[in-house]
């Protein structure tokens, strides 16, 4: 005897798992590989069967059926619980970026609805509407990509919809991080001359000179202790870095000591005579004013560079000082009313001084391996990229000089004819 198949109100035969509900809409029921029952709904049978194809594809690919109620923020909270191996300040920064820019709106999206175009639109909004810098979006992407990767690993998604989204944003908006421009020799000389004069900015001469002639990162310089330098041997031991970050909880923001990110970051730097002189100037300045280090950070104390309260120097304070130095130095140059081309300081940051030192080493023909060791680059490719950029500028300058020489020679020849 033939089994009578279920039909809908239009007399269409319904497949196994298909049902028409009393209100005329349709439902498809199935069990996942764990035996749990699930349903999808649709207004029409055709629409339901399109959804069935997606269900079948998910089943074959092992995609979990309980993804429907899962939102991105659920994955984020799982990421917070699972993420290990990050330094405390890095982890807090990642959490801040996600909770500030992703969680309130985009984080509420159901992952079942998430597409590549949604991630692309989100990044476009960060760039165009919220005017975030490429480096900030880069950090947000780092967290979001890791969060969505959990969905892939746990069989909620087939692929990570944030794959390549940042690269596409940079190409579309031409937002590749601007390469830090080194100061030219003339700009560097102007900067040093301005700081060396007695006046309100002379106080900053020692720390910026150390940055300019060691290539050390700002956290490495501000974290230096007197025991880390040997004035007799002329060496600097880089074995930690000072960081400032949001610690979370009741502590809020504060300083901490981090070990270098890689083994290459731990190094001994030769002390140039100018650097040795800068350390001695700092020592004399503190003795003259009766200053001493009051700060203790994770058991570290006796820091070399301190403020008038005896606390460690802050990267933000140094960058603010640089902005004032640049402004007043340029006003001084302009007030001279010099004729012809004048040299002015461009806008630059602490990190630009590291890049300037690297460029000067390239111009001096320092061996790339030696440069890598001095700068503490774990990857030679980073050093080579800076080297390539610097030598490119050198070649351009050489060609300009050659053209000037050629034109001068040509004029001289024309004058003798």
N, C-alpha and C positions, 0 to 999 in steps of 0.2 A: 504494500500500500504506500503510495507516494506521500511524502511529508509536505504538508501545506506550508509554504513560505509566508513570512509576514510581509504585508504590503502597506504602503502609505495611503493617504486619502485620495491620491491620484491613481491608485491601483498599481504603483510601481513596486517591484519586488525589492525588499530590503536585504542587504547582505548581513552576514553574521556580525553581531555587535552594533548594528544600526537600529535605531528606534525613532519613531515619531512621537513627540510629546503631546499631551492634551491640547496645548496652546498652538499646535501646528508646526513648531520648530523641531529640529532634529538633534539627536544625540548619538555619539559613537562611544562605546565602552570597550575597554581592554585592560588586560593585566600586564604589568611590567615583569621583568625577569626576576624580581623579588616577590612576585605574587600580589602586589598591591594593585587595587583597582583604580582606574583613571577614566575621565570622560572629557570629550570636547563637544562643543555645541555650535550649531549654525542655523541660520534662518531658512536656508534651502538645502535640499539634498545634494545638489551639485557643489555647493560651498562646503558641505560636510565632507564630501568625498575628496575634495582638494586637501582638506585638513587631515584626512585619513592617510593620504600619501605622505604627508610630512611626518605623521606618527610612525608609519612603517619605516621611513628612512631613519628616524631617530632610533627605533628599536634595532634595526640592522646595524647602525653605527654605535649602538650601546649608549646613546644619549639618554640621560635620566629623564623620566616623565614628570618628576616632581619639581621641575624648574619653573613652572608657571607662576608660582607665588614668590619666587626668589628675586630680590632686587640687588642692584650692584652694592648697596651699602651692607647687605648681609654678607657678601663675599669679603668686603673690606674688614668687617669685624672678625671674620675668620682669619684673614691675612694678619691682622694685628696679633692674634693669638699664636699664629704659627711662625711668624717671621723671626728668625734668629740670625745672629752673626753680624748685626749692624752696630756701629758705635752709637752710643746713647744720643748724641746730638744729631746724627744723621737720621736716626729713627724718629726722633721728635720732630725734625724738620719735615720728613715725609708725612707724618701724621697731620701736622699743621697744614701742609699744602692740600692734602685730601679733604680735610674737614672744613677748610676755608673755601675751597673752590669747587669741589666735586660733590660732597655730601648733601648740601642743601637742596640741590635741584637735579642735576644729572644723576646723582647717586640713587635717586628714587626710581629710576627706570627699571622695569622688569627685564631680566636678561633674555627672556624668551623673545622679547621685541627688539633687542639690540642688534643693530646693523653697523657695518663699517661707516656708512654715511652719517650715522648718528654721532659716532666718535669724531668724525671729520668736522661736522657742524659744531660740536662742542668746542673743539680746539679753535675753530674760526671765531667763535664767540669770545673766547678768552683773548684772542689776538685783536679782533676788530672792535668789540664792544667794551671789554674790560681793559684793553690796552696793556696786557701783560707782556713782559719781555720774553724773548725766545728762551732765555735760560730758565725763567720761571715755569713756562709751559713744559720745558724739557723735564724739570723735576716732577711736575704733576703727571706727565706721561709715564715716567719711571714707576711711580706708585700704581697708577691706574692699570698699566700693562701687567704688572705683577698680580694685582687683584683679579683681573680678568683671566689670567693664566690659571688661577685656581679653578675657575669654572671649566676650563679645558681639561685640566688634570682630573677633576672630579666628574667628568662626563656630563656636564650641563651644556657645554658648547662644543661644536666641532672644531672651531678655530677661534683664535683671539682677534676680535674685531678691531683692536687697537694696533695690530701689526701694521707697520709702515705709515701710520697716520701722522706721526710727527714729521717724518721725512717729507710726506706730501704737503703738509702745512708749510714747511720751510721753502719748498720749491715754489708753491703757489704764491706765497707772500714775500718770497725772496728774503726770508728771515734767518738765513744761516748766521750763526753767531759771528758778529764782527770780530775779525782778528785783532787782538790787542796790538796797537801800533806802538812801536818803540820810539822813544825820543831820539831825535837826530842828535848828532854830536854837538851842533850849535845850540839846540834846545837844552840838552843836558848841561852844557857849560853855563848857560843862562840860569838854569835852575840852581845849580851848585853855587854860583857866584852870589845869587840873591840870598841863599840861606847862610852863606859864610859871613855876610855882613852883620855887624852888631845891630841888634834891633829886636822887635817882638818875635820875629820868626827864627832867629838864630837858635832858639831853644830846640827846634826840630832838626837842626843840622845832623846830630849824631845818628838818630834812628833812620832817617832817610838816606844818609850816606851808607850805612850798613846794608840797607836794602839794595841800594844802587850798585854796590860793589861786591855783593856776595850772591845775589840772585835768590836769596832765601824767600820762602813764602812768608806772608805777613804774620801768620800764626806761629811760625818758627822763630821769627825775630822777636815778637812780643813775649814769647815763652822762654827766651834765653835767660839763663841764670849766670851769675858771675862764675860759678864753678864749671860752666859749659865752655868757657873760653880760656885759652892759655896765652897770655900776652907775651911771655918769653919765647915759647915755641912758635907762636903765630898761627894758632889753629882754633877752629870753632867746631865743637861737637854738637851735631844736630841729632837729638835722640827723642824729642817729643814736640808736641805743638799745643799751643793754647787756643782753645775754642770758646765761643760765646754762643749760647743757644737757649731755647725755651725748654726747660727741664720737665715741664708738665707738673700738674698737682700744685701744691702750696708753694713750692720753691720758685716757681716762675722762671725768669731768665737768670743766667749766671754763667760763670767761667768753669771750665773743666780742662783737664789735661788728657790729651789723646796721644797714643803712640803713633808713629808714622803709618800710613795706610799700607805701605809695602816695605820690604826689607831695604829697598834702594833708598827710601826716604831717610834711613838712618845712616849718617855719613860724617866724615871729617872734611871741613872746608879750609883750604889755606887762607890765612888772613893777610890781605894786602896791606901795605903800610898805611894807606888812607883809612882803612877800616880800623886798624889798631889805634890810630890817632883819634878816630871817632869815639871808640870805647873810652879812651883816656879823657876826652873832653866831657863825656857823660859823667864819668866818675868825679871829675873836678867840679862840675856843675852841681851835682848832688851834695858834695861835701861843702861847697860854698853856701848853699841854701839850707844845709842841715837836713836833707831829705834821706829817708831810708825806707826800704820796702816793708810795708805792713801786710801785704797780701799773702795768704796761704791758700793754694788751690790744689786739692787732692794730695796734700802733703808736700807740694812743691812751694818753695819760697825763695827769697833773695833774687828776685827778678831784676834784670839790668835796667830795662826801660819802664819807668814808673811815672805816674802823674804827680801833681803837687800834694796829693793826699797820701802818697805812698802806695797807691793801688796800681795794678797792671794796666797797660795801655790797651785801648779798645780799637778794633779795626775801623769802626764807624767814626770814632774821634779823629783817627789819622786821615781818613778820606775827607772829612770836613776841613781839617787843617790844610790839606792839599788844595782844596777848592779856594780857600782864602789866600793861600800862597800864590796860586796861579793868577788869581784876580789882581792882587796888589803888585805882583811882579810885572804883569802886563801893563798896569796903570803907570808904573814907574818908567817902563820903556817908552810908552806913548807920551808921557810928560816931557821926555827929553827933546821932543820935536825933531828927531833925527830925519835927515833927508834920505831918499832911496828906500830900498827894501829893508824892513826891520824884522827881527826875529821875535816872535811871541810864543808863549807856552801854550800848547794845546790842552784841552781837558784830558786829564789822565788820572788813574787810580793807583793804589799801592801795587797792584799786580803788574801795572805797566812798567814799574821799576825793575821787576824780575825779568820782564821781556826785554827791557833796554839792556840789562847786563848780558843777557844771552846774545843779543845782537852785537854788542861790543866784542864778545868772545869770538863770534863768527868773523867779524871784520879783522880781528887780530890773528885769525887762522888757527885758533885753538882746536885741537883734535876733538872730533865728535864724541868719542868714547869718554874723554876727559870731561867734556861738557855735560854728558849724561850723568856722570858720577857727581859732579859739583852741584848740578841742579836737582839731583835725587829723582830722576825720571826712571820708573820701573821699565818702561818700554822705550827702546831706542827710536822707535818710529816717531814719538812725540818730539824728541830732540831733532831728528832729521827734518821734520816738518818745519820747525822754527828755523833750522839751518837753511832749508830751501827758500823760505820766505825772505830771510835776511840776505842771502846771496843773490836772490832775484833783484832786490832793491840795489844791491851793490853793483850788479851788472848794468842796471838801468842808469845809475849815476856815472859809471865808467863810460857808457855810450854817450851820455850828455857831455861829459868832459871831452871825449874824442871829437864830438861834433863841434864843440867850441874851438878845440885845437885846429881842426880842419878848416873852419871858417877863418880863423886868424891867419893860418898859413896861406889860404887862398887870397885874402886881402893883401898880404905881404907880397905875394907873387904878382898880383895885379898892379901893385904900386911900383914894382921894378920894371914893368913892361911899358 
